[in-house]
C-alpha cells in the first residue's frame, strides 16, 4: 500500500519537475509585452467611454429639481480617484521585469 503511494508521489514530483523545466524555456516576455502594448493603446479610449457613462449617470443629480449637485461631483471625483489608482497599479505592474 505504501509503495503505491510512494510511486504516485514520485511520479507527481517528476511530472511537476518537468513542468517547471518546460515553463522556464517558454520565453513569455515577448507575448506579455504585446498584450501590455495592446492594453496601453486601448486604455485611454476605455477610460473616456466609461467617463462619459459616469457623466450621463450623474447628470440627473445636476438637472432635476432639488438635485444634489454635491453627490454628482463626488461620484465624478471618486471615479477620477479609481482611474488614477488603476493607472498607478498598471504602471507599477508594467515596470516589473520578468
Secondary structure, 3 states (H helix, E strand, C coil): CHHHHHHHHHHHHHHHHHHHHHHHCCCCHHHHHHHHHHHHHHHHHHHHHHHHHHHHHHHHHHHCCCCCHHHHHHHHHHHHHHHHHHHHHHHHHHHCCC
